[in-house]
Amino acid sequence: MSDNKKLSIHHQDTACTNESSLKHPWYHNLKYLLTGIIFGIIFVKAEVISWFRIQEMFRLQSFHMYGIIGSAVVVGMISVWLIKKFNIKTIHGEPISIPSKKFNKGQVYGGLIFGFGWAITGACPGPLFAQIGTGALAVSITLLSAIAGTWVYGYFRDKLPH
């Protein structure tokens, strides 16, 4: 693989673009655990993790999930715009970099696979943990499948269309 293609593929790793170089004690991450627990409770109360709500969405029978997802998209768009407009930094003063992305056909294939998996299992990666937290232990199979899918993607990543 050429260095340019490899750079282009890895440039899409936006999760690593803003990786902090600051070192924190282990308990520093407890705030993320607490935030995740609160976020999971909100998911449960809003019925975002409900298999029936997800099935309603894919059968176009209810606006519930579309309203939640649409609201999240709008909030995300406004947040990114504000970060770019005012050059907002992290709470530790580090700059936030949001690289531009270009469209490629791999996003369509990945989106279709993601959507099929979501429709079949009634779960996407975020609500998986909330579903398990409510006692729906059968969802552990979906979590293990998601982990396996992530591993398979990582294994074949350089051979996939980007």
TORKOL-4160 file (C-alpha; in steps of 0.2 Angstrom, whole numbers, padded with zeros to 4 digits, m for minus):
162
<pt num="1" X="0000" Y="0000" Z="0000"/>
<pt num="2" X="0007" Y="0017" Z="m0004"/>
<pt num="3" X="0011" Y="0029" Z="0009"/>
<pt num="4" X="m0002" Y="0042" Z="0002"/>
<pt num="5" X="m0016" Y="0029" Z="0003"/>
<pt num="6" X="m0011" Y="0023" Z="0020"/>
<pt num="7" X="m0011" Y="0041" Z="0026"/>
<pt num="8" X="m0028" Y="0044" Z="0018"/>
<pt num="9" X="m0035" Y="0029" Z="0027"/>
<pt num="10" X="m0028" Y="0033" Z="0044"/>
<pt num="11" X="m0032" Y="0052" Z="0042"/>
<pt num="12" X="m0050" Y="0046" Z="0044"/>
<pt num="13" X="m0046" Y="0040" Z="0062"/>
<pt num="14" X="m0053" Y="0056" Z="0069"/>
<pt num="15" X="m0055" Y="0048" Z="0086"/>
<pt num="16" X="m0036" Y="0048" Z="0087"/>
<pt num="17" X="m0034" Y="0066" Z="0080"/>
<pt num="18" X="m0037" Y="0074" Z="0097"/>
<pt num="19" X="m0029" Y="0061" Z="0108"/>
<pt num="20" X="m0023" Y="0070" Z="0124"/>
<pt num="21" X="m0004" Y="0069" Z="0128"/>
<pt num="22" X="m0008" Y="0074" Z="0146"/>
<pt num="23" X="m0006" Y="0060" Z="0160"/>
<pt num="24" X="m0020" Y="0059" Z="0173"/>
<pt num="25" X="m0022" Y="0047" Z="0188"/>
<pt num="26" X="m0033" Y="0032" Z="0185"/>
<pt num="27" X="m0048" Y="0040" Z="0195"/>
<pt num="28" X="m0048" Y="0054" Z="0183"/>
<pt num="29" X="m0058" Y="0042" Z="0171"/>
<pt num="30" X="m0072" Y="0040" Z="0184"/>
<pt num="31" X="m0081" Y="0055" Z="0178"/>
<pt num="32" X="m0083" Y="0046" Z="0161"/>
<pt num="33" X="m0090" Y="0031" Z="0170"/>
<pt num="34" X="m0102" Y="0042" Z="0179"/>
<pt num="35" X="m0107" Y="0051" Z="0163"/>
<pt num="36" X="m0109" Y="0034" Z="0154"/>
<pt num="37" X="m0121" Y="0028" Z="0168"/>
<pt num="38" X="m0131" Y="0044" Z="0168"/>
<pt num="39" X="m0132" Y="0043" Z="0149"/>
<pt num="40" X="m0137" Y="0024" Z="0150"/>
<pt num="41" X="m0151" Y="0029" Z="0162"/>
<pt num="42" X="m0157" Y="0042" Z="0150"/>
<pt num="43" X="m0157" Y="0030" Z="0136"/>
<pt num="44" X="m0168" Y="0018" Z="0146"/>
<pt num="45" X="m0180" Y="0031" Z="0152"/>
<pt num="46" X="m0182" Y="0038" Z="0134"/>
<pt num="47" X="m0184" Y="0020" Z="0127"/>
<pt num="48" X="m0170" Y="0023" Z="0115"/>
<pt num="49" X="m0164" Y="0005" Z="0119"/>
<pt num="50" X="m0181" Y="m0003" Z="0117"/>
<pt num="51" X="m0181" Y="m0016" Z="0104"/>
<pt num="52" X="m0199" Y="m0012" Z="0100"/>
<pt num="53" X="m0195" Y="0006" Z="0097"/>
<pt num="54" X="m0181" Y="0002" Z="0085"/>
<pt num="55" X="m0192" Y="m0010" Z="0076"/>
<pt num="56" X="m0206" Y="0004" Z="0075"/>
<pt num="57" X="m0192" Y="0015" Z="0067"/>
<pt num="58" X="m0187" Y="0003" Z="0054"/>
<pt num="59" X="m0205" Y="m0001" Z="0050"/>
<pt num="60" X="m0209" Y="0018" Z="0048"/>
<pt num="61" X="m0222" Y="0016" Z="0061"/>
<pt num="62" X="m0217" Y="0029" Z="0074"/>
<pt num="63" X="m0208" Y="0046" Z="0074"/>
<pt num="64" X="m0200" Y="0043" Z="0091"/>
<pt num="65" X="m0183" Y="0037" Z="0086"/>
<pt num="66" X="m0182" Y="0048" Z="0071"/>
<pt num="67" X="m0185" Y="0063" Z="0083"/>
<pt num="68" X="m0171" Y="0057" Z="0095"/>
<pt num="69" X="m0159" Y="0054" Z="0081"/>
<pt num="70" X="m0163" Y="0070" Z="0072"/>
<pt num="71" X="m0161" Y="0080" Z="0088"/>
<pt num="72" X="m0144" Y="0072" Z="0091"/>
<pt num="73" X="m0138" Y="0076" Z="0073"/>
<pt num="74" X="m0144" Y="0095" Z="0075"/>
<pt num="75" X="m0135" Y="0096" Z="0092"/>
<pt num="76" X="m0119" Y="0088" Z="0085"/>
<pt num="77" X="m0120" Y="0100" Z="0070"/>
<pt num="78" X="m0122" Y="0115" Z="0081"/>
<pt num="79" X="m0108" Y="0109" Z="0093"/>
<pt num="80" X="m0096" Y="0107" Z="0078"/>
<pt num="81" X="m0100" Y="0123" Z="0071"/>
<pt num="82" X="m0097" Y="0132" Z="0088"/>
<pt num="83" X="m0081" Y="0123" Z="0091"/>
<pt num="84" X="m0074" Y="0128" Z="0074"/>
<pt num="85" X="m0082" Y="0146" Z="0074"/>
<pt num="86" X="m0075" Y="0150" Z="0092"/>
<pt num="87" X="m0059" Y="0139" Z="0091"/>
<pt num="88" X="m0065" Y="0131" Z="0107"/>
<pt num="89" X="m0051" Y="0121" Z="0116"/>
<pt num="90" X="m0053" Y="0106" Z="0128"/>
<pt num="91" X="m0055" Y="0109" Z="0147"/>
<pt num="92" X="m0036" Y="0107" Z="0148"/>
<pt num="93" X="m0033" Y="0120" Z="0135"/>
<pt num="94" X="m0028" Y="0108" Z="0121"/>
<pt num="95" X="m0034" Y="0113" Z="0103"/>
<pt num="96" X="m0048" Y="0103" Z="0095"/>
<pt num="97" X="m0044" Y="0097" Z="0078"/>
<pt num="98" X="m0059" Y="0092" Z="0066"/>
<pt num="99" X="m0051" Y="0086" Z="0050"/>
<pt num="100" X="m0062" Y="0087" Z="0034"/>
<pt num="101" X="m0068" Y="0071" Z="0027"/>
<pt num="102" X="m0071" Y="0066" Z="0009"/>
<pt num="103" X="m0085" Y="0054" Z="0004"/>
<pt num="104" X="m0080" Y="0036" Z="m0002"/>
<pt num="105" X="m0090" Y="0021" Z="m0006"/>
<pt num="106" X="m0084" Y="0012" Z="0010"/>
<pt num="107" X="m0095" Y="0023" Z="0020"/>
<pt num="108" X="m0110" Y="0017" Z="0010"/>
<pt num="109" X="m0106" Y="m0001" Z="0013"/>
<pt num="110" X="m0102" Y="0001" Z="0031"/>
<pt num="111" X="m0118" Y="0011" Z="0034"/>
<pt num="112" X="m0128" Y="m0003" Z="0026"/>
<pt num="113" X="m0120" Y="m0016" Z="0036"/>
<pt num="114" X="m0122" Y="m0006" Z="0052"/>
<pt num="115" X="m0141" Y="m0003" Z="0047"/>
<pt num="116" X="m0144" Y="m0021" Z="0044"/>
<pt num="117" X="m0136" Y="m0026" Z="0060"/>
<pt num="118" X="m0146" Y="m0013" Z="0070"/>
<pt num="119" X="m0162" Y="m0019" Z="0062"/>
<pt num="120" X="m0159" Y="m0037" Z="0065"/>
<pt num="121" X="m0152" Y="m0036" Z="0083"/>
<pt num="122" X="m0162" Y="m0020" Z="0089"/>
<pt num="123" X="m0146" Y="m0012" Z="0095"/>
<pt num="124" X="m0132" Y="m0001" Z="0090"/>
<pt num="125" X="m0116" Y="0001" Z="0099"/>
<pt num="126" X="m0121" Y="0014" Z="0112"/>
<pt num="127" X="m0137" Y="0006" Z="0119"/>
<pt num="128" X="m0129" Y="m0011" Z="0120"/>
<pt num="129" X="m0121" Y="m0008" Z="0137"/>
<pt num="130" X="m0137" Y="0000" Z="0143"/>
<pt num="131" X="m0147" Y="m0015" Z="0137"/>
<pt num="132" X="m0135" Y="m0026" Z="0146"/>
<pt num="133" X="m0137" Y="m0015" Z="0162"/>
<pt num="134" X="m0155" Y="m0017" Z="0162"/>
<pt num="135" X="m0153" Y="m0036" Z="0163"/>
<pt num="136" X="m0156" Y="m0041" Z="0145"/>
<pt num="137" X="m0141" Y="m0053" Z="0145"/>
<pt num="138" X="m0145" Y="m0060" Z="0128"/>
<pt num="139" X="m0138" Y="m0044" Z="0121"/>
<pt num="140" X="m0121" Y="m0050" Z="0127"/>
<pt num="141" X="m0121" Y="m0060" Z="0111"/>
<pt num="142" X="m0124" Y="m0044" Z="0101"/>
<pt num="143" X="m0110" Y="m0036" Z="0110"/>
<pt num="144" X="m0098" Y="m0050" Z="0107"/>
<pt num="145" X="m0103" Y="m0050" Z="0089"/>
<pt num="146" X="m0100" Y="m0031" Z="0088"/>
<pt num="147" X="m0082" Y="m0034" Z="0095"/>
<pt num="148" X="m0079" Y="m0048" Z="0083"/>
<pt num="149" X="m0085" Y="m0037" Z="0068"/>
<pt num="150" X="m0073" Y="m0023" Z="0074"/>
<pt num="151" X="m0059" Y="m0035" Z="0075"/>
<pt num="152" X="m0063" Y="m0042" Z="0057"/>
<pt num="153" X="m0064" Y="m0024" Z="0051"/>
<pt num="154" X="m0047" Y="m0020" Z="0059"/>
<pt num="155" X="m0039" Y="m0036" Z="0051"/>
<pt num="156" X="m0046" Y="m0032" Z="0033"/>
<pt num="157" X="m0045" Y="m0013" Z="0034"/>
<pt num="158" X="m0031" Y="m0010" Z="0023"/>
<pt num="159" X="m0039" Y="m0021" Z="0009"/>
<pt num="160" X="m0056" Y="m0013" Z="0010"/>
<pt num="161" X="m0062" Y="0001" Z="m0001"/>
<pt num="162" X="m0058" Y="0018" Z="0006"/>
